[in-house]
């Protein structure tokens, strides 16, 4: 009788496990998961000086702290969706809470897509930029089986397995580091800092990259 009882108990336990494994994934909502393409950022960091006038869009939109010659840290940003579902946003016209029209650039900007900060090695902030995305779309597949691209500037989002890329040649794709002394620092990039988009994991939104600001930066 003990063997029969143990057998029944084992079967009952297996049934519970099968029930959990079979039903739980279908009842838990699949969500996107945004993360920075860290290696791309590391390989594209560049330091340059540029001159700005008060009529430049970059000055008018606060991408530099003043007109005149500025010292900039330029960097590519690839925002990957490594989650189990697409990030679906839709048309900017239908989401005034997330987008603002830029008359200078002539397109919508998404508010609060990412923050960029320069930190000392002890963690003190010495420079900051607030990145406004202008078009979240499927730019590059992350893996060979990512599926077809679905999202564009007209209907925005990032498919799972895809990434949206911001090349450092784009206006405002930089941090104004004028006044930051030469030396070693951390570049901190945080995706979705205000958690505007629901994700399955917020723990991978923040990345720290060790950088070295050179003594001389040229135009």
Beta strands, then each sheet from edge to edge (+ up, - down):
strand 1: 34-36
strand 2: 46-52
strand 3: 68-74
strand 4: 77-81
strand 5: 87-90
strand 6: 99-102
strand 7: 107-119
strand 8: 125-133
strand 9: 140-141
strand 10: 156-158
strand 11: 162-166
strand 12: 174-176
strand 13: 183-191
strand 14: 206-213
sheet 1: 1+ 4- 11+ 9-
sheet 2: 2+ 3- 12+
sheet 3: 5+ 10-
sheet 4: 6+ 7- 8+
sheet 5: 6+ 7- 13+ 14-
end
